[in-house]
């Protein structure tokens, strides 16, 4: 159907559109088999010439590149890449008229993706050129080469520190990392870029070395070689250059200055000593004249008159005594009970304190260890329900969302768990303010559009988890637990916690190992699990950036086949997935729907950031009964699909063919390995006609535990006992028998500064213990630790059965 589209026409060809005609200025565009234009007779004897030719380009990360070709006059233009014609549906054609010459102009563009280039990885360079036709003949453009851009992490040679004399020449060597395109190099001194044009004393050679022509005292500093290209920016280790004076007038000035500084410091020290002595004499005189010394204080240690009963409260100094604030009371270290500094008062004195009565928290066991009473809170259900009816709560996600758990919680806290994923959210007591009730959800994201973007050497190490609603007010941190797939060696990684903001973009909120106690996030990275303390709910994920090629992420290799086979062909599917429970659960659910069966136990493979691909091959099949339909010797998954890909599991299928329907026994060796890296092998021996290997429940991970627990049932340590422990261990103790010893016994010393920054360090330690040991924790072990810490102060831990 003829269409007049004005001075600019764009044609897009599709397989479903067979023939259409575009009439404009005497030429036609058709889309059946090729794009042609009928030229006016005046132009029939002209060969096409190119106004724009495709140029060399680089693919950065996963962004495709666009190649453009423009010619006049031309009836057809098509691209050819690596000797093969590009399909007509992939061409985008634009037609215009040159207003100066009235010649028709045709422009064609195509997109080249990373996957297209990777298909010929290692075989040849990927190139494209365009061919233009006219009624007179054809013309070929120049070839454009497409390469995948990268920049390796390690410098081939780094600068070394030096000590040099004044006016001596200094040479600092630097050989940047390998990269495509080749990296540009700049030098920095103390983080400031060196510009040889503005300071002629510096010179950068063609092979990137830095020359200081004549060393000056001001040239002393830390020098860093910086390599950068369109992909990344790398910094070498800093080299310290120290410039010292050969001797002369400058030396004399330096020595005179040093002597002057020493004299000033000596005079200042004398003044400080004199002032200190004067104040000390005045202080001693004030204390001697005071009546405090005659007020009859008792010894400072407090000993109970009998077990479970505290001694009477001693008298306090008269409130109006002059200088009463100057007295420091030292503890009696010979006693076996709690010692105090400052004003004396009994432990249970004051509003809100729990009374200490007979009824041991720690009962001795025959082997000398201790058992912890697991008590319950006394509360009237009717009173509790009436109180809750007056509270406010948040309406959140729909209750039929898959892979989601939710519950309603108050100040007593609770726990949310997504079964079979390793993902849980611990809401400690008092995390929700009293008087508030929140409906909280926990979900694992599986939609591709929620996968966060990855750059450079970054890789996703955990599931993308959402907990909310965002913006709720928390009085103290909750703990989010989720699996990760790194090798858990922080020397190999820069691990970052990313959070999705309200606009949907991802931002860094935490760098592992450089946590600030003032920030609302803190993380403990265990061998396979991440425990995240957070005071803000939202969508979170762990991303790792490898620091060198030794960094590795764990892949779980799982084999499935068809549970029933009635044809000659038989398929074995090999899944390569991140070693986290949520991905394994997703694959298991998918295979159950496909009717697949697990044919061997999963294997773990450490996949390194070495840019090498993953290869899979099958061997040692009985040739008389089976053959592989794979044409090549192996299958290969590109490195970038595993390291940078948004899909957390990939799979390859081996199609085998049995020579007879009566053949049912299959034995073979299936190997999976990273080129120049680690590998795993599966020895298979089974009958394909008999489903004798039923999928083990251990691998199905059918976790039937409750998804939401509220109040005391969510915790192993009873609420009142927890309060007693916190009040006993939060206060610093001179002999160290406080929360610091508890952290040490539980191997949490690395987090001392984080615990110390909170109002109750003990409560954070117990929160982390609860998160780690909910399913497998032995409360008697914790009781033994508590007994070891407080065995000389056992009276602190006395609590009656009725209180629990």
C-alpha positions in Angstrom: 0.0 0.0 0.0 1.6 3.3 -1.0 2.5 5.7 1.9 3.8 9.2 1.6 5.9 9.9 4.7 7.5 13.3 3.9 11.2 14.0 3.7 12.3 11.2 6.1 11.4 7.5 5.8 12.3 4.6 8.2 11.7 1.0 7.1 11.8 -1.9 9.6 11.4 -5.4 8.0 9.8 -8.3 9.7 9.2 -11.9 8.8 5.5 -11.6 8.8 5.4 -8.6 6.5 5.7 -10.0 3.0 5.6 -7.1 0.5 5.0 -3.5 0.9 5.7 -0.5 -1.2 7.0 2.8 -0.1 6.7 5.6 -2.7 8.9 8.6 -2.2 10.7 10.8 -4.7 10.7 8.1 -7.4 12.2 5.2 -5.4 10.6 2.2 -3.7 11.3 0.1 -0.5 10.3 -3.6 -0.6 10.6 -6.1 2.3 10.0 -9.6 0.8 13.5 -10.9 0.3 15.7 -7.7 0.3 15.5 -3.9 0.5 15.7 -2.2 -2.8 15.1 1.2 -4.2 14.4 2.1 -7.8 16.8 4.9 -8.8 15.8 7.7 -11.3 17.4 7.1 -14.7 19.9 10.0 -14.2 21.6 8.0 -11.4 21.6 4.5 -13.0 25.3 4.8 -14.1 26.7 5.8 -10.7 28.5 3.3 -8.4 27.5 3.7 -4.7 30.0 5.4 -2.5 30.0 5.4 1.3 29.3 8.5 3.3 29.7 6.6 6.6 31.5 3.3 7.1 31.3 1.0 10.1 34.1 1.6 12.6 36.0 -0.5 15.2 34.2 -0.7 18.5 34.2 -2.3 22.0 31.5 -4.0 23.9 31.5 -2.7 27.5 30.0 -5.1 30.0 26.8 -6.3 28.4 25.9 -3.3 26.3 25.6 -4.0 22.6 27.3 -1.8 20.0 25.6 -0.3 16.9 27.3 -0.3 13.5 26.2 2.3 10.9 26.6 2.3 7.1 25.4 5.2 4.8 25.8 5.2 1.0 24.6 7.1 -2.0 23.1 6.2 -4.5 22.3 2.7 -3.4 19.4 0.3 -4.0 20.5 -2.2 -1.3 22.8 -2.3 1.7 23.4 -5.4 3.8 25.9 -6.2 6.5 28.2 -9.3 6.5 29.8 -10.4 9.8 32.6 -13.0 9.8 31.8 -14.0 6.3 28.0 -14.6 7.0 25.2 -12.3 5.9 23.3 -10.7 8.7 19.6 -11.5 8.6 17.4 -8.8 6.9 15.2 -8.6 10.0 18.2 -7.3 12.0 18.7 -4.3 9.7 17.3 -0.9 10.5 17.0 1.1 7.2 16.6 4.9 6.9 16.1 6.7 3.6 16.6 10.5 2.9 17.4 12.8 0.0 20.5 14.9 -0.2 19.0 18.4 -0.6 22.2 19.7 -2.4 22.5 16.9 -5.1 19.0 15.3 -5.0 20.7 11.9 -4.7 19.0 9.3 -2.6 20.8 8.3 0.6 20.3 4.9 2.3 21.5 4.3 5.9 21.5 0.9 7.6 22.3 0.0 11.2 22.7 -3.2 13.1 23.3 -4.1 16.8 26.1 -6.5 17.8 25.7 -8.2 21.2 28.3 -9.7 23.5 26.8 -13.2 23.0 27.5 -12.9 19.2 31.1 -12.0 19.8 31.6 -14.7 22.4 30.5 -17.4 20.0 33.8 -17.2 18.2 35.9 -16.5 21.3 39.4 -17.7 20.7 38.8 -18.7 17.1 39.1 -15.3 15.3 38.4 -11.7 15.7 34.8 -10.7 15.2 34.4 -8.3 12.2 31.6 -6.8 10.1 31.4 -4.8 6.9 28.6 -3.6 4.7 28.0 -4.1 1.0 26.1 -1.5 -1.1 24.4 -2.2 -4.5 23.4 0.1 -7.3 22.3 -0.7 -10.8 25.9 -0.3 -11.9 27.6 -2.5 -9.4 28.6 -3.1 -5.7 31.0 -1.5 -3.2 32.3 -3.0 0.1 33.0 -0.9 3.1 36.0 -1.2 5.4 35.9 -3.9 8.0 35.0 -3.0 11.6 36.4 -5.2 14.4 34.3 -5.7 17.5 36.1 -6.7 20.7 35.0 -7.3 24.2 36.5 -4.7 26.5 38.2 -5.7 29.8 40.9 -4.6 32.2 42.6 -7.2 34.3 43.2 -6.4 38.0 46.9 -7.1 38.6 49.7 -4.8 37.4 52.4 -6.6 35.6 54.9 -4.3 37.3 54.2 -1.9 40.2 56.3 1.0 41.4 58.7 0.4 44.3 59.5 2.8 47.2 62.9 4.6 47.3 65.1 6.8 49.4 67.0 9.3 47.3 69.3 12.2 47.8 68.4 15.7 46.9 68.7 16.5 43.2 69.1 12.8 42.3 67.1 11.4 39.4 64.3 9.0 40.4 62.7 6.3 38.1 59.4 4.7 39.2 58.4 1.8 36.9 54.9 0.8 36.0 53.5 -1.8 33.6 49.7 -1.6 33.6 47.4 -4.6 33.6 46.5 -6.2 30.3 43.3 -4.7 28.8 41.3 -4.1 25.7 41.5 -1.3 24.7 45.0 -0.8 26.1 44.9 1.1 29.4 45.9 4.7 29.7 48.3 5.5 32.6 48.4 8.5 34.9 50.5 9.0 38.0 49.4 10.4 41.4 51.3 11.8 44.3 49.4 11.6 47.6 46.2 11.1 45.6 46.8 14.2 43.4 47.3 13.7 39.7 50.7 14.6 38.4 50.7 16.9 35.3 54.1 16.9 33.6 53.0 19.9 31.5 52.6 22.1 34.6 55.6 20.7 36.5 58.5 20.1 34.1 60.4 18.3 36.8 58.2 15.2 36.1 58.3 13.2 32.9 56.3 10.1 31.9 58.0 7.8 29.4 56.3 6.1 26.5 56.3 2.8 28.5 54.5 4.5 31.4 57.4 5.0 33.8 57.6 8.1 35.9 60.9 10.1 36.0 61.6 12.8 38.6 64.5 14.7 36.9 65.8 16.3 40.1 64.4 15.2 43.4 63.3 18.0 45.7 62.4 17.8 49.4 58.8 18.6 48.3 58.7 15.5 46.1 58.6 13.2 49.1 55.3 11.3 49.2 53.3 8.3 48.1 53.3 7.6 44.4 50.6 5.5 42.7 50.3 4.3 39.1 46.7 4.5 37.8 45.5 2.5 34.8 42.2 3.1 33.2 40.2 2.3 30.1 36.5 2.3 29.1 35.8 -0.7 31.4 37.5 0.0 34.7 40.1 1.9 36.7 42.9 0.2 38.6 45.4 1.5 41.1 48.8 0.0 41.9 50.2 -0.3 45.4 51.6 3.0 46.5 55.4 3.5 46.5 56.9 5.9 49.1 59.6 8.2 47.9 61.7 9.8 50.6 64.0 12.7 49.6 66.8 13.6 52.0 69.4 16.5 51.8 73.8 15.1 50.4 74.8 18.2 53.7 74.9 22.1 53.8 73.0 25.3 54.7 69.7 23.4 54.6 71.0 20.8 57.1 72.0 23.6 59.5 68.5 25.1 59.3 67.0 21.7 59.8 69.0 21.0 62.9 68.4 24.4 64.4 64.6 23.9 63.9 64.7 20.5 65.6 66.6 21.9 68.6 64.1 24.8 68.9 61.1 22.3 68.9 62.8 20.2 71.5 63.3 23.2 73.8 59.7 24.3 73.4 58.5 20.8 74.3 60.7 20.6 77.4 59.4 24.0 78.7 55.8 22.9 78.1 56.4 19.7 80.0 57.8 21.6 83.0 54.8 23.9 83.1 52.4 21.0 83.0 54.2 19.2 85.9 54.1 22.4 88.0 50.4 23.0 87.4 49.6 19.3 88.2 51.5 19.4 91.5 49.8 22.7 92.5 46.3 21.2 91.9 47.2 18.0 93.7 48.3 19.8 96.8 45.0 21.8 96.8 43.0 18.6 96.3 44.7 16.8 99.2 44.0 19.8 101.5 40.3 19.8 100.6 40.0 16.0 101.3 41.8 16.3 104.7 39.5 19.1 105.9 36.4 17.2 104.9 34.2 15.2 107.2 33.8 12.4 104.6 36.6 10.5 106.2 34.7 10.1 109.5 31.3 9.0 108.1 32.0 5.3 108.9 31.8 3.6 105.5 31.8 -0.2 105.6 34.2 -2.4 103.5 33.4 -2.1 99.9 32.8 -5.8 99.1 29.2 -6.9 99.6 28.8 -10.5 100.9 25.4 -12.1 101.3 24.4 -13.3 104.7 23.0 -16.5 103.3 22.6 -18.0 99.8 20.0 -16.1 97.7 19.7 -13.2 100.2 21.5 -9.9 99.6 23.2 -7.9 102.5 21.5 -4.8 103.7 22.0 -1.7 101.7 24.9 0.5 103.2 24.3 4.1 104.1 25.1 6.7 101.5 27.3 9.7 102.3 25.4 12.8 103.5 23.9 14.5 100.5 25.2 17.9 101.5 28.8 16.8 102.4 31.4 19.1 100.9 33.5 17.4 98.3 31.5 14.1 98.5 31.9 13.7 94.8 35.7 13.4 95.2 35.6 10.0 97.0 36.4 6.9 94.8 35.4 3.6 96.4 37.7 0.7 95.6 36.2 -2.8 95.4 37.1 -5.6 97.9 38.7 -8.1 95.5 38.7 -10.9 98.2 34.9 -11.3 98.0 33.2 -13.7 95.7 30.3 -11.5 94.8 29.8 -8.4 92.7 32.1 -5.4 93.4 31.0 -1.9 92.7 32.6 1.5 92.1 30.9 4.7 93.0 27.8 5.0 95.1 26.7 1.7 96.7 23.3 0.2 96.2 21.9 -3.3 96.1 21.5 -5.0 92.7 17.7 -5.2 92.9 17.1 -1.7 94.1 15.1 0.7 91.9 12.0 0.7 89.7 11.9 -1.8 86.9 14.5 -4.2 88.4 13.8 -7.9 88.8 14.0 -9.3 92.3 16.6 -12.0 93.0 15.2 -15.0 94.9 16.0 -18.7 95.3 15.6 -20.8 92.2 18.8 -21.2 90.2 19.0 -20.3 86.6 22.0 -22.6 86.2 21.3 -26.1 87.6 24.4 -28.3 87.9 24.4 -31.5 85.8 26.2 -34.7 86.7 29.1 -34.0 84.3 29.7 -30.5 85.8 27.9 -28.6 83.0 24.8 -26.6 83.5 21.2 -26.6 82.3 19.1 -23.5 81.6 15.5 -23.4 82.8 13.1 -22.7 79.8 10.3 -20.8 81.4 7.3 -19.0 80.0 5.9 -15.6 80.5 2.8 -15.2 82.7 0.2 -13.2 80.8 -3.5 -13.1 80.6 -4.6 -13.8 77.0 -7.8 -11.8 77.3 -5.8 -8.8 78.6 -3.2 -9.2 75.9 -5.8 -9.3 73.1 -7.6 -6.2 74.4 -4.3 -4.4 74.5 -3.5 -5.3 70.9 -6.8 -4.2 69.6 -5.9 -0.6 70.5 -2.6 -0.7 68.5 -1.8 0.3 64.9 -0.2 -1.9 62.3 0.9 -1.7 58.6 -1.0 -3.3 55.7 1.7 -4.9 53.5 2.1 -7.4 50.7 -0.8 -9.6 49.4 -1.0 -12.8 51.3 -0.8 -15.1 48.2 2.7 -14.0 47.0 4.9 -16.9 46.3 8.2 -17.3 48.3 6.9 -15.0 50.9 6.3 -15.3 54.7 4.6 -12.7 56.8 3.5 -12.2 60.4 2.2 -9.7 62.9 4.6 -8.7 65.7 4.8 -6.4 68.7 7.6 -5.5 71.2 8.1 -9.2 72.1 9.5 -9.8 68.6 9.5 -13.0 66.6 10.9 -14.7 63.5 10.1 -15.0 59.8 11.4 -17.9 57.7 11.1 -18.8 54.0 11.3 -22.6 54.1 14.1 -24.4 52.2 15.9 -21.2 51.3 18.2 -20.4 54.3 16.5 -17.0 54.5 15.1 -15.7 57.8 14.5 -12.5 59.7 14.9 -12.4 63.4 13.0 -9.6 65.2 14.5 -9.3 68.7 12.5 -8.3 71.7 12.2 -4.5 72.0 13.1 -4.0 68.3 9.5 -2.9 67.7 8.6 0.0 70.0 6.1 -0.7 72.7 2.6 0.3 71.7 3.2 -0.6 68.1 2.2 -3.6 66.1 3.7 -4.2 62.6 2.8 -6.7 59.9 6.2 -7.6 58.5 6.9 -9.6 55.3 10.0 -11.4 54.0 10.3 -12.5 50.4 13.0 -13.7 47.9 12.9 -11.9 44.5 13.1 -14.1 41.4 11.9 -11.7 38.7 14.7 -10.8 36.2 13.8 -7.1 36.3 14.7 -6.9 40.0 18.2 -8.3 39.4 20.6 -5.6 40.2 23.1 -4.4 37.5 26.7 -5.6 37.8 29.8 -3.8 36.6 33.3 -4.8 35.9 34.4 -7.8 38.0 31.3 -7.7 40.2 29.2 -10.8 40.8 26.0 -11.6 42.7 26.8 -13.6 45.9 23.4 -13.9 47.5 19.7 -13.9 46.8 17.9 -10.6 46.4 15.8 -10.4 49.5 13.0 -7.9 50.4 11.8 -7.3 54.0 9.4 -4.6 54.9 7.4 -2.6 54.9 10.2 0.0 54.3 10.2 3.0 56.6 9.0 1.3 59.7 10.5 2.6 62.9 12.8 0.1 64.8 14.2 0.6 68.2 17.1 -1.8 67.6 18.5 -3.8 64.8 16.8 -6.9 63.3 19.0 -9.7 61.9 18.5 -10.9 58.3 20.1 -14.3 57.5 20.7 -15.4 53.9 23.1 -17.7 52.1 26.1 -16.5 50.1 28.2 -18.3 47.5 31.7 -16.7 48.0 34.7 -18.5 49.3 34.3 -16.4 52.5 37.9 -15.2 52.3 37.7 -11.4 52.7 41.3 -11.0 51.4 40.0 -12.1 48.0 36.9 -9.9 47.8 35.5 -6.4 48.2 32.0 -7.4 49.4 29.3 -4.8 49.3 25.8 -4.7 50.6 23.5 -3.0 48.1 20.0 -1.6 48.7 17.3 -0.6 46.3 16.1 2.9 47.0 12.6 4.3 46.5 13.4 5.3 42.9 14.3 1.7 42.1 18.1 2.3 41.7 20.7 0.3 43.6 23.2 2.0 46.0 26.1 0.8 48.2 25.3 1.0 51.9 28.1 -1.1 53.4 31.6 -2.3 52.5 32.5 -5.5 54.4 35.5 -5.0 56.6 35.1 -1.3 56.7 31.8 -1.1 58.6 31.1 2.0 60.7 29.4 1.4 64.0 27.4 4.6 63.4 25.8 3.2 60.2 22.4 1.4 60.3 23.9 -1.8 58.8 26.5 -4.3 60.1 27.4 -7.7 58.7 28.9 -11.0 59.9 30.1 -13.2 57.0 30.2 -16.9 58.0 31.4 -19.8 55.8 28.1 -20.1 53.9 25.7 -17.5 55.6 25.6 -13.8 55.9 24.0 -12.3 59.1 23.0 -8.7 58.6 22.2 -6.4 61.4 19.9 -3.7 60.0 17.8 -0.9 61.4 16.1 -0.2 58.0 14.0 -2.7 56.1 14.1 -2.9 52.3 15.4 -4.8 49.3 19.0 -6.0 49.8 21.6 -8.2 48.2 25.3 -9.0 48.6 27.6 -8.2 45.6 31.3 -9.2 45.5 34.1 -7.6 43.4 37.1 -9.9 43.1 40.4 -8.3 44.1 42.5 -10.8 42.2 42.2 -14.0 40.3 42.3 -16.2 43.4 38.7 -15.1 44.3 36.2 -17.9 43.8 32.5 -18.4 44.1 30.9 -21.7 44.9 28.9 -23.4 42.2 26.6 -26.3 43.0 26.5 -28.9 40.1 23.3 -30.9 40.0 22.4 -33.7 37.5 18.9 -34.5 36.3 17.4 -36.9 33.8 14.0 -37.9 32.6 12.2 -40.2 35.0 10.8 -42.2 32.1 12.2 -42.7 28.7 10.4 -44.6 25.8 12.5 -43.4 22.9 16.1 -44.1 21.8 17.2 -40.6 22.9 18.0 -39.9 26.6 18.8 -36.5 28.0 21.0 -35.7 31.0 20.7 -32.1 32.2 23.6 -30.5 34.1 22.8 -27.4 36.2 25.5 -25.0 37.3 24.1 -22.7 39.9 25.1 -20.4 42.8 25.6 -22.5 45.9 22.6 -21.1 47.8 19.6 -22.9 49.1 17.0 -20.7 47.4 18.4 -21.4 43.9 18.6 -25.1 44.6 15.0 -25.0 45.7 13.9 -23.2 42.5 15.7 -25.7 40.3 14.2 -28.7 42.2 10.7 -27.2 41.9 11.2 -26.7 38.2 12.5 -30.3 37.6 9.6 -31.7 39.6 7.2 -30.0 37.2 9.2 -31.4 34.2 9.1 -34.9 35.6 12.9 -35.0 36.1 14.8 -37.1 38.6 18.0 -36.4 40.5 20.6 -39.0 39.4 23.5 -38.2 41.7 24.4 -36.1 44.7 25.3 -32.5 44.1 28.9 -31.5 43.8 30.6 -28.2 44.7 33.0 -26.4 42.4 35.1 -23.3 43.1 34.8 -21.1 40.1 37.6 -18.5 40.0 37.7 -15.0 38.5 40.2 -16.1 35.9 38.2 -15.2 32.7 38.2 -18.9 31.8 35.1 -20.6 30.7 33.3 -23.7 32.2 33.5 -26.9 30.2 31.4 -30.0 30.4 32.1 -33.4 28.8 30.9 -37.0 28.9 33.2 -40.0 28.7 33.5 -43.8 29.1 30.1 -44.8 27.7 29.8 -48.4 26.4 30.2 -47.8 22.7 28.4 -51.0 21.8 25.1 -49.7 23.4 25.3 -45.9 23.6 26.7 -42.9 21.7 26.6 -39.2 22.3 25.0 -36.8 19.8 27.3 -34.0 20.8 29.3 -33.0 17.7 32.2 -31.4 19.7 34.3 -33.0 22.4 32.7 -30.8 25.1 30.2 -28.1 25.8 31.2 -24.7 27.2 29.5 -22.0 29.3 31.2 -18.6 28.8 32.8 -17.1 31.9 30.8 -13.9 31.8 27.5 -15.8 31.8 28.4 -17.3 35.2 30.2 -14.4 36.7 28.2 -11.4 35.5 25.0 -13.0 34.3 21.7 -12.1 35.9 20.5 -15.7 35.8 21.6 -17.6 38.9 21.5 -21.0 37.3 22.5 -22.3 33.9 22.3 -25.7 32.4 23.7 -27.8 29.5 21.9 -30.9 28.1 23.8 -34.0 26.9 21.6 -35.9 24.4 22.6 -39.6 24.3 21.3 -42.3 22.0 20.9 -45.9 22.8 21.3 -48.3 19.9 18.4 -50.5 21.1 15.3 -49.9 23.1 16.2 -52.9 25.2 19.3 -51.1 26.5 18.6 -49.7 29.9 21.9 -49.8 31.8 23.9 -46.6 31.5 27.4 -46.1 32.8 29.5 -43.1 32.1 31.8 -40.4 33.5 30.5 -36.8 33.3 33.2 -34.1 33.9 32.7 -30.4 34.7 35.8 -28.1 35.0 37.0 -24.6 34.6 39.6 -24.2 32.0 43.0 -24.1 33.9 41.1 -24.5 37.1 39.2 -26.8 39.4 37.0 -29.7 38.2 34.5 -32.2 39.4 33.4 -35.6 37.9 30.3 -37.7 38.3 30.5 -41.5 38.0 27.0 -42.6 36.8 25.8 -46.1 36.8 22.0 -46.6 36.8 19.0 -48.2 35.0 17.0 -45.6 33.0 13.9 -47.8 32.9 13.6 -48.1 36.7 13.2 -45.1 38.9 15.1 -46.8 41.7 16.8 -43.6 42.8 13.9 -41.7 44.4 14.8 -38.1 45.1 16.0 -37.9 48.7 14.1 -35.6 50.9 17.4 -34.1 52.0 17.9 -32.8 48.5 14.3 -31.7 48.0 14.8 -29.6 51.2 11.1 -29.8 52.0 11.2 -27.8 55.2 7.9 -28.0 57.0 8.8 -25.6 59.8 6.5 -22.7 60.6 7.1 -19.6 58.5 6.2 -17.1 61.2 6.7 -17.3 65.0 5.7 -14.5 67.3 6.7 -13.8 70.9 8.6 -16.3 73.2 8.1 -19.3 70.9 10.5 -17.7 68.4 13.4 -17.7 70.8 15.4 -20.4 72.7 16.2 -18.1 75.6 13.2 -17.1 77.7 12.4 -13.4 77.8 13.0 -12.8 81.5 16.2 -14.9 81.6 17.4 -12.9 78.7 16.7 -9.6 80.6 18.6 -11.0 83.7 21.6 -11.9 81.6 21.7 -8.5 79.9 21.4 -6.6 83.1 24.2 -8.7 84.6 26.7 -8.5 81.7 26.2 -5.1 80.2 28.0 -3.2 83.0 31.8 -3.4 82.6 33.5 -5.6 85.2 37.1 -5.1 86.4 38.1 -8.7 85.9 36.5 -8.8 82.4 33.6 -11.1 83.4 31.1 -9.2 81.3 29.7 -9.1 77.8 33.3 -8.9 76.4 34.0 -12.4 77.7 30.7 -13.7 76.4 31.7 -12.4 72.9 35.1 -14.0 73.2 33.7 -17.4 74.3 31.3 -17.3 71.3 34.1 -16.3 68.9 32.7 -12.9 68.1 35.7 -10.8 69.0 35.8 -9.2 65.6 32.6 -7.3 66.3 33.6 -5.9 69.7 33.5 -2.2 68.6 30.0 -2.8 67.1 28.7 -4.4 70.2 30.2 -1.6 72.4 28.5 1.1 70.4 25.0 -0.1 71.4 23.2 0.5 74.7 23.1 -3.2 75.5 26.0 -5.1 74.0 24.8 -8.4 75.6 21.5 -8.2 73.9 23.1 -8.0 70.4 25.3 -11.0 71.2 22.3 -13.0 72.3 20.4 -11.9 69.2 23.2 -13.2 67.0 23.3 -16.5 68.9 19.6 -16.9 68.4 19.9 -16.2 64.7 22.7 -18.8 64.3 21.3 -21.6 66.5 17.5 -21.5 66.1 17.3 -25.0 64.6 20.5 -26.6 65.9 21.4 -24.6 69.0 22.1 -26.3 72.3 21.0 -24.1 75.1 23.0 -26.1 77.6 26.2 -25.0 75.8 25.2 -21.4 76.3 24.4 -22.1 79.9 27.9 -23.6 80.4 29.4 -20.5 78.9 27.4 -18.3 81.2 28.4 -20.4 84.2 32.1 -20.1 83.3 31.8 -16.3 83.0 29.8 -15.9 86.3 31.0 -18.8 88.4 32.5 -16.4 91.0 29.4 -14.3 90.9 26.6 -16.9 90.6 24.2 -14.8 92.7 23.7 -12.6 89.7 22.0 -15.3 87.8 19.5 -16.5 90.4 15.9 -16.4 89.2 12.9 -18.3 90.4 10.9 -20.8 88.3 7.8 -18.7 88.7 9.4 -15.7 87.1 10.2 -17.7 84.0 
